[in-house]
Amino acid sequence: MRTNSKVIIEIARDRDALLIAAMSKDLIEFGLSWRWKPSRVLSMIRDPDCVVLVAREDNNLVAFALMEYHEIHGHLNLLATDPAYRRQGHARQLLQWLLASARVAGLATVGLEVRSDNDGAQAFYQRLGFRIEKRRKGYYAKGLDALSMVLHLIEPSQAARRPQ
Ligand SMILES: CC(C)(COP(=O)(O)OP(=O)(O)OC[C@H]1O[C@@H](n2cnc3c(N)ncnc32)[C@H](O)[C@@H]1OP(=O)(O)O)[C@@H](O)C(=O)NCCC(=O)NCCS
């Protein structure tokens, strides 16, 4: 899939694990202990219940997103755009791709956790239709709170009626 003349979106390859993990450490997990190490990212790239997407320009990793697909719920674990490429729609394109595939897979909701002090990401997710569901006190190390955000792909009343 093409986003602009040079940037393409594709499924991550094994060799992307190192850079995704490094970017996660610097752009998402900064100030916290590093949980998304290369081996964990690699296991997600190889996990059939997970999709790891990348946007790249030539050999540069522009943005990435990692989502787990459960039976009726998807969970977005990682999403970041290289600072040099922000506000160009790359994260939106990755997330819209994942949300479209979640709809096809019949998921009812997609959720995520975001740092309570990360106003930019919260604004981004709200723009994409996510709503804050609850505050999770001390979710991260050092007592940092998370906000759980959720997007309903189908009406909650319809989801309740679906056979399990
Ligand atoms: C949040 C993040 C992924 C957004 O990536 P991006 O590629 O710049 O986002 P997009 O260009 O697709 O933004 C789409 C829309 O979201 C909103 N948005 C994005 N970043 C925003 C910000 N910092 N402040 C307010 N609104 C923002 C805007 O409405 C934007 O549309 P516009 O540029 O036409 O106004 C990026 O800022 C990032 O990597 N942050 C650090 C990592 C992070 O916090 N990840 C989320 C962890 S849960």
Ligand as a Chemical Component Dictionary entry (heavy atoms), coordinates in Angstrom:
data_LIG
# 
_chem_comp.id                   LIG 
_chem_comp.type                 NON-POLYMER 
_chem_comp.pdbx_formal_charge   0 
_chem_comp.three_letter_code    LIG 
# 
loop_
_chem_comp_atom.comp_id 
_chem_comp_atom.atom_id 
_chem_comp_atom.alt_atom_id 
_chem_comp_atom.type_symbol 
_chem_comp_atom.charge 
_chem_comp_atom.model_Cartn_x 
_chem_comp_atom.model_Cartn_y 
_chem_comp_atom.model_Cartn_z 
_chem_comp_atom.pdbx_ordinal 
LIG C1  C1  C 0 1.089  9.842  18.364 1  
LIG C2  C2  C 0 1.880  9.630  17.074 2  
LIG C3  C3  C 0 1.998  8.109  16.811 3  
LIG C4  C4  C 0 1.142  10.300 15.899 4  
LIG O1  O1  O 0 1.882  10.001 14.719 5  
LIG P1  P1  P 0 1.756  10.890 13.389 6  
LIG O2  O2  O 0 2.230  10.060 12.243 7  
LIG O3  O3  O 0 2.420  12.190 13.593 8  
LIG O4  O4  O 0 0.183  11.117 13.321 9  
LIG P2  P2  P 0 -0.705 11.552 12.044 10 
LIG O5  O5  O 0 0.070  12.469 11.179 11 
LIG O6  O6  O 0 -1.238 10.312 11.399 12 
LIG O7  O7  O 0 -1.884 12.351 12.786 13 
LIG C5  C5  C 0 -3.238 12.220 12.414 14 
LIG C6  C6  C 0 -4.043 13.237 13.217 15 
LIG O8  O8  O 0 -3.931 12.947 14.618 16 
LIG C7  C7  C 0 -3.884 14.189 15.363 17 
LIG N1  N1  N 0 -2.561 14.336 15.994 18 
LIG C8  C8  C 0 -1.439 13.639 15.728 19 
LIG N2  N2  N 0 -0.441 14.028 16.544 20 
LIG C9  C9  C 0 -0.937 14.990 17.336 21 
LIG C10 C10 C 0 -0.398 15.806 18.367 22 
LIG N3  N3  N 0 0.898  15.667 18.771 23 
LIG N4  N4  N 0 -1.199 16.713 18.974 24 
LIG C11 C11 C 0 -2.504 16.851 18.598 25 
LIG N5  N5  N 0 -3.082 16.115 17.617 26 
LIG C12 C12 C 0 -2.300 15.189 16.993 27 
LIG C13 C13 C 0 -4.091 15.299 14.331 28 
LIG O9  O9  O 0 -5.487 15.517 14.245 29 
LIG C14 C14 C 0 -3.566 14.659 13.064 30 
LIG O10 O10 O 0 -4.128 15.215 11.906 31 
LIG P3  P3  P 0 -3.557 16.645 11.320 32 
LIG O11 O11 O 0 -2.052 16.541 11.304 33 
LIG O12 O12 O 0 -4.175 16.704 9.960  34 
LIG O13 O13 O 0 -4.042 17.691 12.272 35 
LIG C15 C15 C 0 3.306  10.261 17.162 36 
LIG O14 O14 O 0 3.186  11.580 17.676 37 
LIG C16 C16 C 0 4.296  9.498  18.017 38 
LIG O15 O15 O 0 4.988  8.608  17.523 39 
LIG N6  N6  N 0 4.391  9.854  19.307 40 
LIG C17 C17 C 0 5.362  9.189  20.211 41 
LIG C18 C18 C 0 5.004  7.756  20.458 42 
LIG C19 C19 C 0 3.637  7.617  21.073 43 
LIG O16 O16 O 0 3.237  8.402  21.921 44 
LIG N7  N7  N 0 2.930  6.560  20.648 45 
LIG C20 C20 C 0 1.645  6.218  21.200 46 
LIG C21 C21 C 0 1.885  5.317  22.370 47 
LIG S1  S1  S 0 0.367  4.747  23.061 48 
# 
loop_
_chem_comp_bond.comp_id 
_chem_comp_bond.atom_id_1 
_chem_comp_bond.atom_id_2 
_chem_comp_bond.value_order 
_chem_comp_bond.pdbx_ordinal 
LIG C1  C2  SING 1  
LIG C2  C3  SING 2  
LIG C2  C4  SING 3  
LIG C2  C15 SING 4  
LIG C4  O1  SING 5  
LIG O1  P1  SING 6  
LIG P1  O2  DOUB 7  
LIG P1  O3  SING 8  
LIG P1  O4  SING 9  
LIG O4  P2  SING 10 
LIG P2  O5  DOUB 11 
LIG P2  O6  SING 12 
LIG P2  O7  SING 13 
LIG O7  C5  SING 14 
LIG C5  C6  SING 15 
LIG C6  O8  SING 16 
LIG C6  C14 SING 17 
LIG O8  C7  SING 18 
LIG C7  N1  SING 19 
LIG C7  C13 SING 20 
LIG N1  C8  SING 21 
LIG N1  C12 SING 22 
LIG C8  N2  DOUB 23 
LIG N2  C9  SING 24 
LIG C9  C10 SING 25 
LIG C9  C12 DOUB 26 
LIG C10 N3  SING 27 
LIG C10 N4  DOUB 28 
LIG N4  C11 SING 29 
LIG C11 N5  DOUB 30 
LIG N5  C12 SING 31 
LIG C13 O9  SING 32 
LIG C13 C14 SING 33 
LIG C14 O10 SING 34 
LIG O10 P3  SING 35 
LIG P3  O11 DOUB 36 
LIG P3  O12 SING 37 
LIG P3  O13 SING 38 
LIG C15 O14 SING 39 
LIG C15 C16 SING 40 
LIG C16 O15 DOUB 41 
LIG C16 N6  SING 42 
LIG N6  C17 SING 43 
LIG C17 C18 SING 44 
LIG C18 C19 SING 45 
LIG C19 O16 DOUB 46 
LIG C19 N7  SING 47 
LIG N7  C20 SING 48 
LIG C20 C21 SING 49 
LIG C21 S1  SING 50 
# 
